[in-house]
Amino acid sequence: MNKIKSLFDEQKNQLSLPGLIFVYLSRAAFIVSFFVASSPSEAVFPITAFILTYLISFCHLISKDGTFLRRLSHKITVLICISSLISAFIGKTLGMLERFPDYDILMSAATGVIGTLFGYYVTLAFKSIKEKRDCGFVASSSLFVCGTIVFFREMLEFLSDWILGTNYVHAEHIGDNHWFFRVFGLGSNIPEQRPLFDTDEDMLISLICSAFTTAFIYLFLIIKNKNIFVKAEKKAFSFKAVPSRIADKIYFEVEKVKKETNIYDILTWWLTRAAMIYAFIMIEDPAEKILIGANLLATFAISLMHFIFPKGSLFCKINYRMQSWLCLIVFTGSYMGNFIFVYNHLPRFDLFLHFISGPIAVAAGYYTIKTFKTPENKREVFLAALYAFCLSCFIMPFWEVFEFFGDFLFGSANQGFYWGPSEDSFFFKVFGHGTGNTMLYYLFDTVYDVLLAFVTTVLSVIWLYISLLKGLKVHKTDTETEKITVNC
């Protein structure tokens, strides 16, 4: 009883009375939605939303003081209520999605904003703001958590339509008068691409709104905590000192490359760049030449950031090993896939790319978090693994939107329209016929790609977490040995 009373006091302090009233009214709305649902499949979402509103309270009840779960803010409950009211209650129960198909755009925008704020409060449960770079970490983590939410939302929409017979994808509403066509034109106008519009539209709007919310969070944290940041002394600018500063910067970066990489990394960089330069010279298609050129520049991205930004900046602290992973993606995807046409010989080469994208994205997440701080205890190890997981899940919807625009603008088929409504397709063999909504068939490739990447992401994160924990034990053992030796 004491713990429940303490929990209620925490809720009252963090949410105030209006916040508590809003939460309880939201729960009442979800109960009403459950009882008035037209079918059992439609009743799943309001009852799920009702249960989720107790998630933070449950975490507080089962956890001890000082743990991560105990530090989760009750404001997350308000965010869950707002999101669920917009989608489950207003969208479905009140019928806004059926009467106004474009209401889905508002739901996507809300997912971007609310998902980023959710990531913000979750990250603050792990990390307190002590220096300026912590602001960048919290903001980027918020963005990646939102990307993870967007990924799960789109997968749940598809699986709900496929298994339960709901209609969250709204593929039938994509006509020539759709706002996307009015803004961007008809593009390649591939008929099979139309069912992808709703899914990619949702992801695009959510990611754009998330990016703006992330920028707001970063500025808010900078302004709020500016008094605790140590300001570096500004040196007077002098043209005479420019050559020596450039030479010092080059020497600093060369030493950093030596420290963070090995000969295999250097070979990977320059062999990839040589291959991409050759492809850029030989390719004749103007559109493909632009893509090859952009990917060629991407192989220099990390080095350019290091040389452009000053030593103390966050971008200058990105590990050079990231460039090796970036080159691997460029070589397999752009050079092998688009230049030497491996897709023509191996139609499912795309699956291989998504298979390796999970481990690559997790590695990128780990080296990114090392930019902020190397994990030194179990809590920071868990945070590093979570950060890597969310970065990989963020890349999944981002990459699918990128593929969609490539197909839309250049008439390519990166999103696998050839799958079609065929019983020979792998998805049919694994998941069966579902509800038989043929408009969903052309989402098979997108769904299968991200699910495959998700599986390899989970396996990679587990391996990363175990490896980091083992590294902590080795470090502690070495430290204790040193202390014993000194005492002797």
DOVO-230595 format. One record per residue (C-alpha): x, y, z; residue in one letter. Coordinates in pm, whole numbers, padded with zeros to 5 digits, always signed. Example, Ala and Ser with C-alpha at 12.3 -4.5 7.8 and 13.67 -1.06 7.14 Angstrom:
// residues 2
+01230-00450+00780a;+01367-00106+00714s;
END
This chain:
// residues 488
+00000+00000+00000m;+00284+00239+00081n;+00435+00182-00265k;+00101+00249-00435i;+00054+00569-00231k;+00408+00677-00321s;+00335+00603-00687l;+00019+00817-00681f;+00211+01103-00515d;+00475+01083-00790e;+00207+01098-01057q;+00043+01398-00891k;+00377+01583-00864n;+00484+01512-01223q;+00149+01548-01399l;-00047+01784-01172s;-00425+01746-01129l;-00521+01837-01491p;-00273+01578-01621g;-00417+01307-01397l;-00773+01394-01504i;-00667+01374-01870f;-00513+01028-01817v;-00824+00888-01647y;-01058+01039-01909l;-00840+00882-02180s;-00870+00542-02015r;-01248+00585-02001a;-01248+00667-02374a;-01052+00349-02451f;-01298+00139-02253i;-01586+00294-02448v;-01402+00223-02774s;-01357-00139-02671f;-01729-00195-02611f;-01853-00012-02922v;-01598-00173-03158a;-01761-00319-03468s;-01554-00639-03458s;-01312-00824-03229p;-01019-00716-03449s;-01118-00350-03407e;-01140-00397-03028a;-00776-00504-03002v;-00633-00154-03033f;-00836+00035-02767p;-00780-00238-02508i;-00409-00240-02595t;-00399+00139-02553a;-00577+00107-02217f;-00317-00144-02094i;-00027+00072-02218l;-00145+00367-02008t;-00046+00161-01702y;+00298+00071-01841l;+00498+00337-01652i;+00307+00274-01329s;+00381-00098-01359f;+00751-00026-01421c;+00764+00189-01107h;+00592-00075-00895l;+00823-00362-00990i;+01151-00167-00980s;+01376-00048-00700k;+01477+00311-00625d;+01757+00440-00846g;+01703+00192-01131t;+01631+00292-01492f;+01266+00186-01476l;+01213+00385-01157r;+01340+00702-01326r;+01095+00684-01618l;+00875+00994-01619s;+00499+00967-01581h;+00476+01224-01861k;+00529+00926-02092i;+00181+00808-01988t;+00035+01137-02114v;+00217+01089-02447l;+00075+00736-02477i;-00275+00870-02407c;-00245+01148-02667i;-00113+00914-02934s;-00377+00649-02865s;-00660+00903-02859l;-00555+01040-03198i;-00533+00696-03360s;-00752+00443-03177a;-01032+00666-03039f;-01065+00960-03281i;-00932+00776-03585g;-01122+00449-03550k;-01402+00481-03293t;-01517+00825-03412l;-01457+00723-03774g;-01225+01007-03878m;-01008+00770-04084l;-01307+00652-04287e;-01463+00996-04343r;-01132+01180-04400f;-00859+00952-04542p;-00603+01233-04514d;-00651+01222-04136y;-00381+00956-04157d;-00135+01239-04230i;-00216+01397-03892l;-00163+01061-03724m;+00179+01029-03890s;+00280+01382-03789a;+00168+01311-03432a;+00375+00991-03431t;+00683+01192-03530g;+00638+01453-03256v;+00512+01225-02977i;+00760+00948-03061g;+01052+01191-03034t;+00928+01326-02700l;+00888+00966-02582f;+01252+00905-02676g;+01351+01223-02493y;+01198+01112-02162y;+01331+00757-02197v;+01685+00884-02262t;+01671+01123-01965l;+01598+00821-01745a;+01944+00696-01843f;+02140+01014-01899k;+02162+01345-01714s;+02291+01661-01883i;+02639+01742-01751k;+02817+01884-02057e;+02729+02023-02396k;+02777+01700-02591r;+02516+01530-02369d;+02258+01756-02538c;+02354+01609-02875g;+02332+01257-02737f;+01986+01306-02585v;+01856+01474-02902a;+01994+01207-03139s;+01870+00928-02912s;+01522+01084-02916s;+01529+01084-03298l;+01636+00720-03318f;+01374+00607-03064v;+01110+00778-03277c;+01243+00597-03586g;+01201+00272-03395t;+00842+00361-03308i;+00772+00450-03673v;+00914+00115-03781f;+00698-00082-03536f;+00390+00125-03617r;+00411+00051-03990e;+00480-00317-03931m;+00184-00342-03691l;-00042-00166-03944e;+00053-00411-04217f;+00026-00720-03994l;-00306-00597-03854s;-00449-00552-04205d;-00300-00884-04315w;-00404-01095-04016i;-00702-00917-03857l;-00857-00766-04170g;-00840-00404-04051t;-00768-00121-04295n;-00488+00096-04156y;-00276+00099-04473v;-00551+00271-04678h;-00393+00170-05007a;-00723+00213-05194e;-00720+00591-05142h;-00413+00650-05360i;-00543+00812-05680g;-00413+01072-05925d;-00558+01348-05703n;-00348+01241-05404h;-00155+01532-05250w;+00178+01361-05322f;+00103+01356-05696f;-00014+01718-05682r;+00314+01826-05520v;+00569+01600-05692f;+00390+01500-06012g;+00319+01145-06125l;+00686+01045-06133g;+00744+00705-06293s;+00371+00632-06236n;+00421+00262-06174i;+00074+00121-06091p;+00217-00134-05849e;+00388+00147-05659q;+00061+00306-05551r;-00003+00072-05255p;+00337+00176-05122l;+00239+00542-05111f;+00051+00528-04782d;+00324+00337-04599t;+00608+00551-04733d;+00404+00869-04692e;+00346+00784-04325d;+00715+00713-04265m;+00827+01027-04451l;+00594+01262-04260i;+00680+01100-03926s;+01056+01130-03987l;+01027+01495-04100i;+00824+01590-03791c;+01066+01393-03575s;+01362+01584-03723a;+01203+01920-03639f;+01113+01802-03287t;+01471+01677-03239t;+01608+02020-03337a;+01371+02183-03087f;+01482+01943-02811i;+01849+02015-02880y;+01799+02394-02869l;+01584+02360-02556f;+01855+02160-02377l;+02129+02402-02485i;+01934+02705-02357i;+01817+02533-02038k;+02163+02407-01937n;+02387+02680-02079k;+02501+02786-01731n;+02666+02449-01658i;+02867+02432-01981f;+03233+02529-01963v;+03302+02788-02229k;+03623+02743-02424a;+03849+03043-02458e;+03827+03202-02801k;+04159+03274-02962k;+04200+03590-03164a;+04188+03518-03537f;+04505+03583-03731s;+04574+03514-04099f;+04938+03444-04014k;+04833+03158-03787a;+04616+02988-04051v;+04892+02774-04214p;+05014+02647-03877s;+04659+02570-03765r;+04591+02376-04085i;+04916+02182-04042a;+04828+02111-03677d;+04480+01996-03776k;+04616+01761-04045i;+04871+01613-03803y;+04600+01568-03538f;+04366+01388-03781e;+04642+01166-03920v;+04730+01054-03568e;+04362+00994-03497k;+04334+00775-03808v;+04636+00571-03695k;+04485+00525-03349k;+04130+00429-03453e;+04192+00222-03769t;+04428-00035-03921n;+04564-00120-04265i;+04248-00313-04357y;+04033-00005-04296d;+04257+00210-04516i;+04249-00051-04794l;+03869-00069-04769t;+03840+00309-04807w;+04062+00348-05111w;+03959+00033-05295l;+03595+00140-05260t;+03674+00493-05376r;+03873+00364-05674a;+03583+00137-05772a;+03332+00421-05740m;+03551+00661-05943i;+03573+00400-06218y;+03195+00349-06206a;+03136+00725-06222f;+03356+00756-06532i;+03207+00456-06712m;+02836+00502-06635i;+02643+00683-06910e;+02294+00723-06766d;+02277+01080-06618p;+02048+00975-06331a;+02271+00680-06238e;+02579+00902-06267k;+02431+01140-06008i;+02363+00852-05769l;+02712+00706-05820i;+02866+01050-05761g;+02666+01101-05442a;+02775+00762-05313n;+03136+00840-05404l;+03119+01156-05193l;+02968+00950-04910a;+03292+00748-04887t;+03468+01073-04784f;+03191+01189-04544a;+03359+01106-04213i;+03698+01244-04319s;+03539+01566-04445l;+03352+01616-04117m;+03676+01571-03923h;+03865+01826-04132f;+03584+02082-04155i;+03485+02095-03787f;+03722+02202-03505p;+03890+01951-03271k;+03651+01989-02980g;+03329+01955-03182s;+03107+01648-03170l;+03148+01573-03542f;+03525+01567-03501c;+03493+01293-03240k;+03317+01042-03469i;+03529+00729-03486n;+03704+00678-03822y;+03598+00313-03816r;+03253+00441-03915m;+03397+00524-04258q;+03480+00157-04317s;+03119+00052-04255w;+02997+00333-04480l;+03230+00219-04760c;+03104-00138-04722l;+02744-00020-04770i;+02838+00193-05073v;+03038-00086-05238f;+02778-00361-05194t;+02473-00147-05267g;+02588+00108-05525s;+02883-00055-05704y;+02779-00422-05696m;+02404-00364-05708g;+02368-00076-05953n;+02691-00065-06157f;+02784-00428-06223i;+02415-00528-06205f;+02440-00809-05951v;+02061-00772-05919y;+02027-00910-06275n;+02214-01227-06184h;+02092-01259-05824l;+01739-01112-05798p;+01739-01157-05421r;+02070-00979-05376f;+01855-00712-05210d;+01788-00955-04926l;+02161-00996-04870f;+02198-00617-04841l;+01921-00598-04583h;+02065-00900-04402f;+02402-00726-04351i;+02241-00386-04289s;+02142-00494-03936g;+02497-00568-03811p;+02638-00264-03997i;+02380-00028-03846a;+02439-00172-03496v;+02815-00122-03538a;+02749+00235-03655a;+02535+00292-03344g;+02808+00163-03116y;+03077+00383-03269y;+02837+00677-03259t;+02774+00639-02886i;+03150+00606-02830k;+03168+00955-02979t;+02982+01075-02672f;+03131+00839-02415k;+03273+00487-02392t;+03043+00264-02176p;+03203+00214-01832e;+02933+00035-01631n;+02635-00198-01682k;+02385+00087-01715r;+02593+00256-01985e;+02644-00078-02163v;+02266-00127-02175f;+02227+00230-02301l;+02487+00168-02574a;+02305-00148-02688a;+01968+00031-02682l;+02113+00325-02877y;+02259+00090-03142a;+01926-00095-03168f;+01726+00227-03212c;+01971+00363-03471l;+01931+00046-03678s;+01551+00060-03648c;+01562+00429-03748f;+01761+00345-04063i;+01500+00086-04173m;+01211+00329-04249p;+01460+00594-04368f;+01610+00349-04620w;+01269+00234-04745e;+01166+00597-04807v;+01496+00647-04994f;+01424+00339-05211e;+01070+00462-05273f;+01186+00800-05402f;+01446+00629-05622g;+01174+00415-05779d;+00935+00711-05805f;+01183+00946-05973l;+01395+00710-06185f;+01157+00421-06257g;+01375+00160-06083s;+01230-00134-05886a;+01423-00129-05559n;+01108-00205-05361q;+01044-00530-05542g;+00720-00487-05734f;+00790-00821-05906y;+00673-01007-05597w;+00310-00939-05680g;+00012-01151-05570p;+00180-01482-05641s;+00147-01792-05426e;+00505-01879-05514d;+00638-01579-05322s;+00824-01648-04999f;+00588-01433-04793f;+00287-01648-04892f;+00471-01966-04800k;+00558-01832-04453v;+00255-01622-04358f;-00021-01766-04573g;-00294-01575-04758h;-00395-01343-04477g;-00722-01157-04539t;-00669-01167-04916g;-00636-00789-04957n;-00451-00780-05289t;-00346-00418-05233m;-00111-00543-04960l;+00076-00781-05189y;+00304-00508-05320y;+00416-00428-04967l;+00566-00776-04931f;+00915-00674-05036d;+00924-00370-04807t;+00792-00568-04509v;+01018-00865-04570y;+01324-00640-04610d;+01272-00461-04281v;+01179-00778-04092l;+01497-00945-04214l;+01704-00643-04111a;+01523-00639-03776f;+01615-01003-03704v;+01985-00944-03777t;+01968-00621-03574t;+01836-00805-03267v;+02103-01075-03296l;+02376-00814-03342s;+02259-00610-03044v;+02258-00919-02822i;+02613-00998-02934w;+02719-00635-02875l;+02567-00629-02526y;+02734-00956-02422i;+03070-00844-02567s;+03058-00511-02384l;+02970-00682-02055l;+03265-00919-02098k;+03485-00619-02171g;+03371-00457-01846l;+03461-00770-01647k;+03807-00785-01807v;+03862-00416-01735h;+03757-00458-01370k;+03982-00762-01328t;+04281-00575-01472d;+04211-00276-01245t;+04187-00495-00935e;+04514-00671-01029t;+04688-00336-01063e;+04563-00229-00718k;+04688-00553-00558i;+05029-00510-00727t;+05058-00150-00602v;+04960-00249-00246n;+05219-00529-00245c;
END
